[in-house]
Amino acid sequence: MMARILFFGKLADAAGGRSRDLSLAPETQTIDDLVSALSAKEAALASALNENSVRFIVNEMIASRDAAISDEDEIAFLPPVSGG
Amino acid sequence: MIRVISDPFDPGAELSAFEKEASGAGAIVSFVGKVRAAAGGDSVKALCLEHYPGVTEQSIAEIENKARERWEIDDALIIHRVGELAPGDTIVMVCVASRHRREAFEAADFLMDYLKTEAMFWKKEIREGGAVWIEPRHADYKDAARWNESGRDDEEE
């Protein structure tokens, strides 16, 4: 299994794509760890993902930054929303 | 009913169908939102709306539930388009049926304020000068804050 990571809105621009499948490293236990791992490799993502306005969803449910994640999860990063 | 769709729709036909379904209600308010032709002094060529299937519908259902807790709503219809839209296209339609007009007006207003600031859509404007991701303006958050329990927003712009 691999974790499915989804990037929405301007975060997809920063990530260079809307989704990626990732095998999480053993030390990646939470969303916060995942942000750190992604930030370490990609400067554009480092600034985009660390904005306070970014929200997280794990398996279609709103999650906090310290939520536990595993290779079986779908993890989404959301910038501020705008509809209507 | 909540529908997130990529194909164009006919607001007139939707309102007629809604009226039939909501027979018995004393008041029906409908709002139709269109894509503006200009933004920030620049002409808009297209608007691209992205959503998170399943999660977006759920976020709208929560907004509708909040409205139903506040007003006696007989029936509600929310249609929101996604994908690429052109200036003049209909992007959103909200219909509310209730016993009396005040409830229908207020609930429709509330639904639009929250669709702007809480529904899970991401909007990109393709302007003459380039593409810009749109985030709610201060005024949009202020509009949504009008409905807070305190009912007051004394903050000055």
gemmi code that builds the backbone of each chain (N, CA, C; Angstrom):
import gemmi

chains = {
    "A": [
        ("MET", (0.827, -1.217, 0.000), (0.000, 0.000, 0.000), (0.858, 1.262, 0.000)),
        ("MET", (0.316, 2.286, -0.625), (0.983, 3.586, -0.582), (-0.045, 4.632, -0.203)),
        ("ALA", (0.430, 5.637, 0.498), (-0.474, 6.732, 0.860), (-0.748, 7.560, -0.395)),
        ("ARG", (-1.986, 8.024, -0.514), (-2.325, 8.883, -1.648), (-2.382, 10.322, -1.128)),
        ("ILE", (-1.578, 11.166, -1.726), (-1.522, 12.565, -1.283), (-2.207, 13.422, -2.351)),
        ("LEU", (-3.146, 14.264, -1.913), (-3.856, 15.139, -2.850), (-3.542, 16.599, -2.533)),
        ("PHE", (-3.309, 17.356, -3.589), (-3.054, 18.795, -3.427), (-4.134, 19.556, -4.188)),
        ("PHE", (-4.775, 20.511, -3.519), (-5.830, 21.273, -4.178), (-5.409, 22.722, -4.414)),
        ("GLY", (-6.080, 23.341, -5.387), (-5.878, 24.761, -5.670), (-4.421, 25.083, -5.925)),
        ("LYS", (-3.974, 26.183, -5.297), (-2.608, 26.647, -5.559), (-1.560, 25.673, -5.034)),
        ("LEU", (-1.961, 24.770, -4.126), (-0.988, 23.796, -3.620), (-0.597, 22.793, -4.698)),
        ("ALA", (-1.517, 22.547, -5.644), (-1.186, 21.645, -6.760), (-0.118, 22.282, -7.645)),
        ("ASP", (-0.193, 23.624, -7.790), (0.852, 24.326, -8.557), (2.200, 24.158, -7.870)),
        ("ALA", (2.202, 24.329, -6.534), (3.453, 24.221, -5.773), (4.003, 22.797, -5.816)),
        ("ALA", (3.091, 21.812, -5.853), (3.516, 20.403, -5.840), (3.859, 19.912, -7.245)),
        ("GLY", (3.454, 20.662, -8.255), (3.690, 20.231, -9.626), (2.755, 19.101, -10.032)),
        ("GLY", (1.615, 18.997, -9.365), (0.630, 17.960, -9.711), (-0.439, 17.877, -8.648)),
        ("ARG", (-1.559, 17.265, -9.001), (-2.674, 17.193, -8.063), (-2.576, 16.028, -7.091)),
        ("SER", (-1.847, 15.010, -7.444), (-1.771, 13.866, -6.533), (-0.456, 13.121, -6.712)),
        ("ARG", (-0.093, 12.396, -5.692), (1.048, 11.488, -5.805), (0.864, 10.341, -4.815)),
        ("ASP", (1.391, 9.195, -5.189), (1.344, 8.042, -4.287), (2.708, 7.912, -3.650)),
        ("LEU", (2.686, 7.754, -2.340), (3.930, 7.827, -1.596), (3.998, 6.714, -0.566)),
        ("SER", (5.178, 6.101, -0.477), (5.402, 5.147, 0.594), (5.982, 5.939, 1.757)),
        ("LEU", (5.258, 6.014, 2.850), (5.704, 6.859, 3.956), (6.890, 6.234, 4.679)),
        ("ALA", (7.856, 7.077, 5.011), (9.016, 6.597, 5.774), (8.549, 6.247, 7.186)),
        ("PRO", (9.267, 5.324, 7.869), (8.834, 4.901, 9.209), (8.679, 6.074, 10.179)),
        ("GLU", (9.528, 7.103, 9.991), (9.447, 8.238, 10.936), (8.292, 9.200, 10.604)),
        ("THR", (7.620, 8.967, 9.466), (6.474, 9.812, 9.123), (5.209, 9.229, 9.736)),
        ("GLN", (4.876, 9.728, 10.918), (3.748, 9.188, 11.691), (2.521, 10.085, 11.662)),
        ("THR", (2.741, 11.382, 11.435), (1.635, 12.344, 11.487), (1.680, 13.256, 10.261)),
        ("ILE", (0.613, 14.054, 10.091), (0.597, 15.022, 9.001), (1.770, 15.981, 9.145)),
        ("ASP", (2.035, 16.382, 10.364), (3.149, 17.296, 10.605), (4.462, 16.695, 10.093)),
        ("ASP", (4.663, 15.394, 10.351), (5.871, 14.714, 9.864), (5.893, 14.717, 8.337)),
        ("LEU", (4.721, 14.509, 7.730), (4.639, 14.474, 6.266), (4.977, 15.844, 5.673)),
        ("VAL", (4.468, 16.903, 6.318), (4.784, 18.266, 5.861), (6.300, 18.475, 5.933)),
        ("SER", (6.909, 18.024, 7.019), (8.361, 18.188, 7.162), (9.109, 17.416, 6.087)),
        ("ALA", (8.659, 16.178, 5.828), (9.344, 15.338, 4.830), (9.235, 15.962, 3.441)),
        ("LEU", (8.045, 16.453, 3.092), (7.848, 17.068, 1.774), (8.618, 18.389, 1.686)),
        ("SER", (8.608, 19.138, 2.786), (9.273, 20.444, 2.813), (10.785, 20.307, 2.646)),
        ("ALA", (11.335, 19.219, 3.199), (12.784, 19.021, 3.152), (13.276, 18.855, 1.722)),
        ("LYS", (12.413, 18.306, 0.868), (12.837, 18.019, -0.507), (12.441, 19.105, -1.500)),
        ("GLU", (11.329, 19.825, -1.219), (10.812, 20.769, -2.200), (10.560, 22.134, -1.579)),
        ("ALA", (11.341, 23.111, -2.030), (11.241, 24.455, -1.459), (9.863, 25.070, -1.698)),
        ("ALA", (9.298, 24.857, -2.892), (7.997, 25.464, -3.216), (6.921, 24.930, -2.274)),
        ("LEU", (6.999, 23.625, -1.990), (6.019, 23.022, -1.081), (6.250, 23.469, 0.356)),
        ("ALA", (7.508, 23.665, 0.711), (7.830, 24.074, 2.086), (7.093, 25.358, 2.437)),
        ("SER", (7.146, 26.360, 1.554), (6.470, 27.611, 1.897), (4.960, 27.479, 1.766)),
        ("ALA", (4.498, 26.738, 0.760), (3.045, 26.625, 0.542), (2.364, 25.824, 1.647)),
        ("LEU", (2.949, 24.696, 2.054), (2.289, 23.815, 3.031), (2.354, 24.354, 4.453)),
        ("ASN", (3.308, 25.250, 4.702), (3.455, 25.749, 6.064), (2.655, 27.026, 6.331)),
        ("GLU", (1.858, 27.447, 5.352), (0.994, 28.602, 5.608), (-0.085, 28.206, 6.619)),
        ("ASN", (-0.403, 29.148, 7.507), (-1.392, 28.855, 8.563), (-2.766, 28.516, 8.031)),
        ("SER", (-3.063, 28.998, 6.820), (-4.410, 28.808, 6.277), (-4.618, 27.408, 5.691)),
        ("VAL", (-3.559, 26.610, 5.581), (-3.700, 25.273, 4.993), (-4.426, 24.344, 5.964)),
        ("ARG", (-5.409, 23.617, 5.414), (-6.141, 22.634, 6.229), (-5.876, 21.231, 5.694)),
        ("PHE", (-6.199, 20.233, 6.516), (-5.854, 18.850, 6.179), (-7.078, 17.952, 6.248)),
        ("ILE", (-7.104, 16.972, 5.347), (-8.173, 15.988, 5.382), (-7.532, 14.605, 5.287)),
        ("VAL", (-7.948, 13.707, 6.172), (-7.474, 12.325, 6.101), (-8.704, 11.444, 5.883)),
        ("ASN", (-8.687, 10.694, 4.803), (-9.815, 9.818, 4.454), (-11.157, 10.550, 4.512)),
        ("GLU", (-11.161, 11.708, 3.883), (-12.379, 12.520, 3.712), (-12.893, 13.178, 4.978)),
        ("MET", (-12.094, 13.143, 6.059), (-12.507, 13.817, 7.293), (-11.473, 14.892, 7.631)),
        ("ILE", (-11.968, 16.060, 8.090), (-11.064, 17.128, 8.521), (-10.157, 16.587, 9.629)),
        ("ALA", (-8.872, 16.867, 9.522), (-7.925, 16.352, 10.508), (-7.027, 17.480, 11.000)),
        ("SER", (-6.445, 17.277, 12.186), (-5.522, 18.289, 12.700), (-4.114, 17.901, 12.274)),
        ("ARG", (-3.199, 18.828, 12.454), (-1.832, 18.634, 11.994), (-1.126, 17.474, 12.709)),
        ("ASP", (-1.603, 17.140, 13.905), (-0.961, 16.034, 14.634), (-1.669, 14.688, 14.406)),
        ("ALA", (-2.595, 14.646, 13.442), (-3.321, 13.393, 13.165), (-2.358, 12.310, 12.656)),
        ("ALA", (-2.593, 11.080, 13.123), (-1.753, 9.956, 12.706), (-2.108, 9.554, 11.274)),
        ("ILE", (-1.103, 9.191, 10.492), (-1.339, 8.740, 9.110), (-0.542, 7.472, 8.833)),
        ("SER", (-1.022, 6.726, 7.826), (-0.280, 5.525, 7.429), (-0.368, 5.365, 5.920)),
        ("ASP", (0.269, 4.315, 5.418), (0.296, 4.060, 3.975), (-1.074, 3.711, 3.398)),
        ("GLU", (-2.048, 3.520, 4.251), (-3.376, 3.169, 3.738), (-4.285, 4.384, 3.594)),
        ("ASP", (-3.764, 5.557, 3.915), (-4.615, 6.748, 3.967), (-4.563, 7.604, 2.707)),
        ("GLU", (-5.671, 8.345, 2.523), (-5.701, 9.412, 1.518), (-5.597, 10.709, 2.301)),
        ("ILE", (-4.549, 11.455, 2.012), (-4.275, 12.678, 2.779), (-4.346, 13.871, 1.826)),
        ("ALA", (-5.202, 14.842, 2.166), (-5.374, 15.989, 1.273), (-4.940, 17.276, 1.949)),
        ("PHE", (-4.280, 18.126, 1.168), (-3.872, 19.459, 1.629), (-4.744, 20.496, 0.941)),
        ("LEU", (-5.389, 21.342, 1.745), (-6.340, 22.306, 1.197), (-5.944, 23.749, 1.489)),
        ("PRO", (-5.805, 24.569, 0.461), (-5.624, 26.008, 0.692), (-6.999, 26.626, 0.975)),
        ("PRO", (-7.056, 27.935, 1.276), (-8.370, 28.543, 1.545), (-9.350, 28.295, 0.398)),
        ("VAL", (-10.592, 28.020, 0.768), (-11.609, 27.674, -0.231), (-12.290, 28.941, -0.749)),
        ("SER", (-12.890, 28.828, -1.915), (-13.637, 29.949, -2.477), (-14.656, 29.451, -3.494)),
        ("GLY", (-15.918, 29.527, -3.111), (-16.957, 29.075, -4.050), (-17.851, 30.222, -4.462)),
        ("GLY", (-18.988, 29.893, -4.993), (-20.021, 30.858, -5.314), (-19.735, 31.764, -6.490)),
    ],
    "B": [
        ("MET", (-31.712, 19.518, -2.034), (-30.863, 18.691, -2.881), (-29.582, 19.447, -3.237)),
        ("ILE", (-28.491, 18.725, -3.265), (-27.196, 19.345, -3.551), (-26.621, 18.694, -4.804)),
        ("ARG", (-26.247, 19.523, -5.767), (-25.637, 18.977, -6.986), (-24.391, 19.763, -7.346)),
        ("VAL", (-23.278, 19.056, -7.501), (-22.037, 19.654, -7.980), (-21.817, 19.069, -9.362)),
        ("ILE", (-21.878, 19.918, -10.386), (-21.895, 19.402, -11.760), (-20.925, 20.162, -12.665)),
        ("SER", (-20.485, 19.515, -13.714), (-19.585, 20.206, -14.642), (-20.326, 20.721, -15.875)),
        ("ASP", (-21.518, 20.189, -16.149), (-22.268, 20.645, -17.325), (-23.090, 21.894, -16.997)),
        ("PRO", (-23.321, 22.738, -18.014), (-24.190, 23.897, -17.794), (-25.594, 23.436, -17.412)),
        ("PHE", (-26.348, 24.323, -16.737), (-27.726, 23.984, -16.397), (-28.609, 25.201, -16.651)),
        ("ASP", (-29.909, 24.960, -16.698), (-30.869, 26.018, -17.006), (-31.574, 26.437, -15.709)),
        ("PRO", (-31.215, 27.607, -15.166), (-31.789, 28.026, -13.881), (-33.319, 28.129, -13.921)),
        ("GLY", (-33.855, 28.547, -15.065), (-35.312, 28.667, -15.184), (-35.998, 27.325, -15.021)),
        ("ALA", (-35.468, 26.323, -15.690), (-36.042, 24.980, -15.608), (-35.885, 24.416, -14.194)),
        ("GLU", (-34.740, 24.721, -13.572), (-34.503, 24.232, -12.204), (-35.500, 24.860, -11.228)),
        ("LEU", (-35.750, 26.170, -11.417), (-36.694, 26.850, -10.528), (-38.107, 26.290, -10.697)),
        ("SER", (-38.492, 26.039, -11.951), (-39.828, 25.458, -12.196), (-39.978, 24.115, -11.501)),
        ("ALA", (-38.951, 23.270, -11.629), (-39.007, 21.944, -11.016), (-39.057, 22.073, -9.490)),
        ("PHE", (-38.281, 23.040, -8.974), (-38.233, 23.251, -7.519), (-39.597, 23.719, -7.009)),
        ("GLU", (-40.231, 24.618, -7.765), (-41.559, 25.124, -7.376), (-42.565, 23.991, -7.250)),
        ("LYS", (-42.511, 23.056, -8.206), (-43.441, 21.914, -8.173), (-43.196, 21.065, -6.934)),
        ("GLU", (-41.900, 20.820, -6.672), (-41.524, 19.963, -5.563), (-41.907, 20.601, -4.227)),
        ("ALA", (-41.790, 21.934, -4.171), (-42.026, 22.641, -2.911), (-43.449, 23.159, -2.809)),
        ("SER", (-44.379, 22.508, -3.469), (-45.755, 23.003, -3.426), (-46.239, 22.972, -1.981)),
        ("GLY", (-46.905, 24.039, -1.574), (-47.328, 24.138, -0.188), (-46.551, 25.196, 0.553)),
        ("ALA", (-45.318, 25.479, 0.102), (-44.527, 26.544, 0.722), (-45.115, 27.887, 0.319)),
        ("GLY", (-45.072, 28.853, 1.231), (-45.626, 30.165, 0.911), (-44.637, 31.065, 0.204)),
        ("ALA", (-43.341, 30.734, 0.313), (-42.317, 31.611, -0.257), (-41.194, 30.797, -0.869)),
        ("ILE", (-40.765, 31.252, -2.046), (-39.589, 30.640, -2.670), (-38.659, 31.764, -3.091)),
        ("VAL", (-37.408, 31.679, -2.623), (-36.390, 32.650, -3.035), (-35.349, 31.895, -3.839)),
        ("SER", (-34.957, 32.494, -4.980), (-33.890, 31.859, -5.755), (-32.805, 32.880, -6.041)),
        ("PHE", (-31.575, 32.413, -6.026), (-30.425, 33.261, -6.342), (-29.624, 32.567, -7.429)),
        ("VAL", (-29.198, 33.355, -8.426), (-28.363, 32.817, -9.495), (-27.076, 33.624, -9.545)),
        ("GLY", (-25.944, 32.959, -9.421), (-24.641, 33.627, -9.478), (-23.997, 33.391, -10.830)),
        ("LYS", (-23.414, 34.473, -11.387), (-22.809, 34.400, -12.716), (-21.321, 34.717, -12.643)),
        ("VAL", (-20.601, 34.265, -13.641), (-19.172, 34.580, -13.732), (-19.030, 36.013, -14.250)),
        ("ARG", (-18.321, 36.856, -13.468), (-18.114, 38.252, -13.872), (-17.126, 38.354, -15.032)),
        ("ALA", (-17.288, 39.402, -15.835), (-16.434, 39.560, -17.011), (-15.138, 40.299, -16.702)),
        ("ALA", (-15.061, 40.905, -15.510), (-13.849, 41.651, -15.174), (-13.514, 41.474, -13.701)),
        ("ALA", (-12.229, 41.528, -13.380), (-11.787, 41.418, -11.986), (-10.488, 42.180, -11.829)),
        ("GLY", (-10.427, 43.001, -10.799), (-9.204, 43.748, -10.515), (-8.723, 44.564, -11.703)),
        ("GLY", (-9.644, 45.154, -12.445), (-9.282, 45.990, -13.581), (-8.772, 45.204, -14.780)),
        ("ASP", (-8.939, 43.902, -14.733), (-8.450, 43.043, -15.801), (-9.636, 42.243, -16.332)),
        ("SER", (-9.639, 41.932, -17.626), (-10.771, 41.154, -18.134), (-10.549, 39.670, -17.856)),
        ("VAL", (-11.648, 38.986, -17.523), (-11.570, 37.564, -17.179), (-11.896, 36.734, -18.422)),
        ("LYS", (-11.003, 35.835, -18.779), (-11.240, 34.982, -19.951), (-11.986, 33.714, -19.560)),
        ("ALA", (-11.649, 33.185, -18.380), (-12.297, 31.952, -17.917), (-12.117, 31.813, -16.411)),
        ("LEU", (-12.951, 30.970, -15.831), (-12.872, 30.671, -14.401), (-12.794, 29.151, -14.289)),
        ("CYS", (-11.811, 28.656, -13.527), (-11.685, 27.205, -13.367), (-11.987, 26.846, -11.921)),
        ("LEU", (-12.961, 25.983, -11.739), (-13.329, 25.563, -10.391), (-12.987, 24.114, -10.163)),
        ("GLU", (-12.303, 23.908, -9.050), (-11.870, 22.570, -8.685), (-12.645, 22.156, -7.435)),
        ("HIS", (-12.916, 20.875, -7.288), (-13.558, 20.417, -6.052), (-12.977, 19.078, -5.639)),
        ("TYR", (-13.388, 18.616, -4.459), (-12.914, 17.338, -3.911), (-14.154, 16.454, -3.847)),
        ("PRO", (-14.356, 15.606, -4.862), (-15.609, 14.835, -4.941), (-15.916, 14.103, -3.626)),
        ("GLY", (-17.140, 14.206, -3.204), (-17.547, 13.576, -1.947), (-17.396, 14.548, -0.788)),
        ("VAL", (-16.194, 15.057, -0.624), (-15.922, 15.962, 0.491), (-16.597, 17.318, 0.256)),
        ("THR", (-16.570, 17.787, -0.984), (-17.212, 19.067, -1.303), (-18.716, 18.988, -1.046)),
        ("GLU", (-19.352, 17.916, -1.507), (-20.798, 17.743, -1.283), (-21.096, 17.723, 0.215)),
        ("GLN", (-20.221, 17.043, 0.961), (-20.400, 16.964, 2.416), (-20.296, 18.358, 3.052)),
        ("SER", (-19.347, 19.161, 2.560), (-19.179, 20.503, 3.132), (-20.424, 21.354, 2.854)),
        ("ILE", (-21.052, 21.145, 1.693), (-22.276, 21.904, 1.379), (-23.437, 21.395, 2.232)),
        ("ALA", (-23.496, 20.083, 2.448), (-24.558, 19.509, 3.282), (-24.483, 20.089, 4.699)),
        ("GLU", (-23.254, 20.292, 5.195), (-23.103, 20.868, 6.541), (-23.612, 22.302, 6.574)),
        ("ILE", (-23.352, 23.044, 5.499), (-23.835, 24.431, 5.418), (-25.370, 24.434, 5.384)),
        ("GLU", (-25.930, 23.527, 4.597), (-27.396, 23.449, 4.528), (-27.980, 23.087, 5.907)),
        ("ASN", (-27.313, 22.156, 6.599), (-27.801, 21.769, 7.929), (-27.803, 22.953, 8.896)),
        ("LYS", (-26.739, 23.769, 8.804), (-26.675, 24.962, 9.669), (-27.863, 25.870, 9.376)),
        ("ALA", (-28.195, 26.024, 8.112), (-29.328, 26.879, 7.728), (-30.633, 26.289, 8.262)),
        ("ARG", (-30.755, 24.967, 8.170), (-31.986, 24.316, 8.625), (-32.168, 24.389, 10.142)),
        ("GLU", (-31.016, 24.483, 10.860), (-31.119, 24.638, 12.320), (-31.653, 26.014, 12.675)),
        ("ARG", (-31.415, 26.970, 11.790), (-31.741, 28.368, 12.064), (-33.118, 28.804, 11.572)),
        ("TRP", (-33.496, 28.295, 10.421), (-34.769, 28.693, 9.826), (-35.596, 27.463, 9.496)),
        ("GLU", (-36.902, 27.664, 9.452), (-37.791, 26.567, 9.045), (-37.797, 26.510, 7.532)),
        ("ILE", (-37.024, 25.592, 6.999), (-36.906, 25.479, 5.550), (-37.682, 24.243, 5.100)),
        ("ASP", (-38.590, 24.436, 4.136), (-39.331, 23.285, 3.615), (-38.455, 22.487, 2.646)),
        ("ASP", (-37.740, 23.237, 1.813), (-36.960, 22.578, 0.781), (-35.812, 23.492, 0.365)),
        ("ALA", (-34.698, 22.890, -0.019), (-33.571, 23.701, -0.495), (-32.919, 23.017, -1.684)),
        ("LEU", (-32.425, 23.829, -2.593), (-31.706, 23.313, -3.766), (-30.425, 24.124, -3.914)),
        ("ILE", (-29.309, 23.423, -4.013), (-28.032, 24.097, -4.220), (-27.349, 23.409, -5.404)),
        ("ILE", (-27.105, 24.185, -6.450), (-26.399, 23.642, -7.617), (-25.125, 24.465, -7.798)),
        ("HIS", (-24.001, 23.814, -7.893), (-22.733, 24.527, -8.071), (-21.963, 23.873, -9.201)),
        ("ARG", (-21.485, 24.708, -10.119), (-20.708, 24.139, -11.228), (-19.225, 24.072, -10.912)),
        ("VAL", (-18.576, 23.111, -11.538), (-17.118, 22.988, -11.453), (-16.578, 22.855, -12.878)),
        ("GLY", (-15.257, 22.945, -13.005), (-14.646, 22.859, -14.330), (-14.405, 24.245, -14.881)),
        ("GLU", (-14.314, 24.355, -16.200), (-14.007, 25.656, -16.794), (-15.276, 26.385, -17.197)),
        ("LEU", (-15.403, 27.631, -16.734), (-16.576, 28.451, -17.039), (-16.143, 29.734, -17.730)),
        ("ALA", (-17.040, 30.296, -18.530), (-16.757, 31.537, -19.246), (-17.563, 32.678, -18.630)),
        ("PRO", (-17.121, 33.946, -18.824), (-17.897, 35.071, -18.314), (-19.350, 34.966, -18.775)),
        ("GLY", (-20.263, 35.248, -17.867), (-21.685, 35.167, -18.198), (-22.297, 33.818, -17.871)),
        ("ASP", (-21.472, 32.792, -17.694), (-22.009, 31.469, -17.344), (-22.593, 31.487, -15.929)),
        ("THR", (-23.607, 30.684, -15.724), (-24.154, 30.516, -14.381), (-23.242, 29.573, -13.608)),
        ("ILE", (-22.801, 30.035, -12.438), (-21.885, 29.214, -11.645), (-22.589, 28.561, -10.464)),
        ("VAL", (-23.599, 29.260, -9.913), (-24.251, 28.724, -8.718), (-25.729, 29.105, -8.710)),
        ("MET", (-26.547, 28.228, -8.146), (-27.959, 28.545, -7.943), (-28.369, 28.029, -6.567)),
        ("VAL", (-29.059, 28.890, -5.831), (-29.578, 28.510, -4.520), (-31.079, 28.801, -4.511)),
        ("CYS", (-31.883, 27.822, -4.163), (-33.330, 28.033, -4.008), (-33.731, 27.582, -2.607)),
        ("VAL", (-34.564, 28.387, -1.965), (-35.072, 28.026, -0.642), (-36.587, 28.204, -0.626)),
        ("ALA", (-37.275, 27.197, -0.138), (-38.724, 27.278, 0.028), (-39.028, 27.229, 1.514)),
        ("SER", (-39.885, 28.158, 1.949), (-40.303, 28.135, 3.349), (-41.721, 28.680, 3.447)),
        ("ARG", (-42.223, 28.671, 4.660), (-43.594, 29.105, 4.846), (-43.747, 30.596, 4.579)),
        ("HIS", (-42.769, 31.383, 5.104), (-42.842, 32.836, 4.961), (-41.598, 33.394, 4.273)),
        ("ARG", (-41.752, 34.561, 3.661), (-40.665, 35.086, 2.827), (-39.391, 35.408, 3.593)),
        ("ARG", (-39.511, 35.975, 4.820), (-38.319, 36.412, 5.544), (-37.344, 35.259, 5.734)),
        ("GLU", (-37.876, 34.112, 6.116), (-37.021, 32.938, 6.313), (-36.331, 32.525, 5.014)),
        ("ALA", (-37.091, 32.565, 3.926), (-36.525, 32.151, 2.637), (-35.420, 33.113, 2.196)),
        ("PHE", (-35.665, 34.437, 2.359), (-34.634, 35.422, 1.988), (-33.384, 35.229, 2.825)),
        ("GLU", (-33.583, 35.142, 4.138), (-32.423, 35.057, 5.030), (-31.635, 33.763, 4.818)),
        ("ALA", (-32.355, 32.658, 4.663), (-31.663, 31.371, 4.490), (-30.874, 31.353, 3.182)),
        ("ALA", (-31.431, 31.934, 2.111), (-30.720, 31.957, 0.828), (-29.469, 32.822, 0.939)),
        ("ASP", (-29.591, 33.944, 1.641), (-28.466, 34.860, 1.851), (-27.354, 34.152, 2.645)),
        ("PHE", (-27.768, 33.474, 3.708), (-26.849, 32.703, 4.563), (-26.133, 31.621, 3.748)),
        ("LEU", (-26.908, 30.873, 2.968), (-26.310, 29.786, 2.169), (-25.250, 30.343, 1.221)),
        ("MET", (-25.528, 31.464, 0.575), (-24.543, 32.043, -0.345), (-23.298, 32.522, 0.390)),
        ("ASP", (-23.488, 33.173, 1.560), (-22.319, 33.640, 2.319), (-21.402, 32.474, 2.677)),
        ("TYR", (-22.001, 31.354, 3.062), (-21.180, 30.208, 3.464), (-20.647, 29.419, 2.274)),
        ("LEU", (-21.379, 29.430, 1.160), (-20.834, 28.789, -0.050), (-19.556, 29.512, -0.483)),
        ("LYS", (-19.532, 30.832, -0.264), (-18.361, 31.646, -0.624), (-17.152, 31.333, 0.232)),
        ("THR", (-17.394, 31.076, 1.524), (-16.262, 31.011, 2.453), (-15.976, 29.629, 3.036)),
        ("GLU", (-16.943, 28.685, 2.961), (-16.719, 27.387, 3.613), (-16.874, 26.165, 2.722)),
        ("ALA", (-17.572, 26.314, 1.599), (-17.741, 25.147, 0.732), (-16.401, 24.839, 0.059)),
        ("MET", (-16.121, 23.573, -0.138), (-14.797, 23.201, -0.633), (-14.673, 23.288, -2.153)),
        ("PHE", (-14.450, 24.508, -2.579), (-14.135, 24.780, -3.984), (-12.867, 25.616, -4.018)),
        ("TRP", (-12.134, 25.459, -5.111), (-10.958, 26.301, -5.342), (-11.119, 26.898, -6.723)),
        ("LYS", (-10.911, 28.207, -6.776), (-11.296, 28.968, -7.947), (-10.090, 29.691, -8.536)),
        ("LYS", (-9.879, 29.494, -9.815), (-8.764, 30.190, -10.488), (-9.326, 31.025, -11.614)),
        ("GLU", (-8.943, 32.294, -11.632), (-9.358, 33.176, -12.721), (-8.264, 33.236, -13.771)),
        ("ILE", (-8.660, 32.986, -15.017), (-7.707, 33.152, -16.104), (-7.955, 34.555, -16.664)),
        ("ARG", (-7.046, 35.496, -16.322), (-7.203, 36.881, -16.765), (-6.277, 37.145, -17.942)),
        ("GLU", (-6.501, 38.300, -18.572), (-5.601, 38.701, -19.671), (-4.152, 38.655, -19.180)),
        ("GLY", (-3.951, 39.130, -17.948), (-2.596, 39.237, -17.410), (-2.059, 37.964, -16.768)),
        ("GLY", (-2.800, 36.858, -16.822), (-2.313, 35.617, -16.218), (-3.353, 34.977, -15.316)),
        ("ALA", (-2.988, 33.822, -14.742), (-3.940, 33.081, -13.884), (-3.752, 33.481, -12.429)),
        ("VAL", (-4.870, 33.643, -11.723), (-4.830, 34.042, -10.310), (-5.757, 33.147, -9.498)),
        ("TRP", (-5.236, 32.557, -8.412), (-6.102, 31.795, -7.499), (-6.885, 32.790, -6.662)),
        ("ILE", (-8.186, 32.560, -6.535), (-9.051, 33.477, -5.802), (-9.308, 32.939, -4.400)),
        ("GLU", (-9.102, 33.820, -3.406), (-9.450, 33.458, -2.037), (-10.531, 34.431, -1.582)),
        ("PRO", (-11.346, 34.021, -0.601), (-12.402, 34.944, -0.164), (-11.797, 36.290, 0.238)),
        ("ARG", (-12.508, 37.365, -0.091), (-12.065, 38.697, 0.296), (-12.456, 38.930, 1.747)),
        ("HIS", (-11.869, 39.952, 2.339), (-12.232, 40.313, 3.723), (-13.747, 40.518, 3.805)),
        ("ALA", (-14.296, 41.150, 2.778), (-15.746, 41.436, 2.765), (-16.563, 40.141, 2.780)),
        ("ASP", (-16.041, 39.089, 2.136), (-16.769, 37.810, 2.115), (-16.800, 37.187, 3.516)),
        ("TYR", (-15.633, 37.241, 4.214), (-15.598, 36.687, 5.574), (-16.510, 37.502, 6.490)),
        ("LYS", (-16.517, 38.823, 6.249), (-17.341, 39.712, 7.060), (-18.829, 39.405, 6.835)),
        ("ASP", (-19.193, 39.133, 5.580), (-20.576, 38.767, 5.275), (-20.969, 37.496, 6.035)),
        ("ALA", (-20.082, 36.503, 6.033), (-20.385, 35.240, 6.714), (-20.454, 35.456, 8.229)),
        ("ALA", (-19.604, 36.375, 8.736), (-19.557, 36.617, 10.185), (-20.821, 37.300, 10.694)),
        ("ARG", (-21.576, 37.917, 9.787), (-22.837, 38.569, 10.191), (-23.772, 37.586, 10.870)),
        ("TRP", (-23.629, 36.286, 10.512), (-24.574, 35.281, 11.005), (-24.134, 34.648, 12.308)),
        ("ASN", (-22.988, 35.102, 12.834), (-22.518, 34.520, 14.093), (-23.515, 34.776, 15.209)),
        ("GLU", (-23.437, 33.919, 16.227), (-24.394, 33.960, 17.335), (-24.550, 35.346, 17.922)),
        ("SER", (-23.441, 36.071, 18.079), (-23.490, 37.405, 18.680), (-24.254, 38.367, 17.776)),
        ("GLY", (-24.214, 38.082, 16.477), (-24.933, 38.928, 15.544), (-24.281, 40.284, 15.343)),
        ("ARG", (-23.068, 40.436, 15.857), (-22.396, 41.729, 15.728), (-21.027, 41.544, 15.116)),
        ("ASP", (-20.627, 42.527, 14.339), (-19.276, 42.539, 13.810), (-18.842, 43.994, 13.785)),
        ("ASP", (-18.179, 44.393, 14.873), (-17.857, 45.818, 15.023), (-16.553, 46.219, 14.369)),
        ("GLU", (-15.880, 45.199, 13.847), (-14.578, 45.463, 13.245), (-14.713, 46.443, 12.074)),
        ("GLU", (-13.823, 47.424, 12.055), (-13.840, 48.385, 10.946), (-12.888, 47.925, 9.861)),
        ("GLU", (-13.224, 48.232, 8.640), (-12.343, 47.849, 7.524), (-11.087, 48.717, 7.524)),
    ],
}
model = gemmi.Model(1)
for chain_id, residues in chains.items():
    chain = gemmi.Chain(chain_id)
    for i, (resn, *xyz) in enumerate(residues, 1):
        res = gemmi.Residue()
        res.name, res.seqid = resn, gemmi.SeqId(i, " ")
        for name, pos in zip(("N", "CA", "C"), xyz):
            atom = gemmi.Atom()
            atom.name, atom.element = name, gemmi.Element(name[0])
            atom.pos, atom.b_iso = gemmi.Position(*pos), 0.0
            res.add_atom(atom)
        chain.add_residue(res)
    model.add_chain(chain)
structure = gemmi.Structure()
structure.add_model(model)
structure.setup_entities()
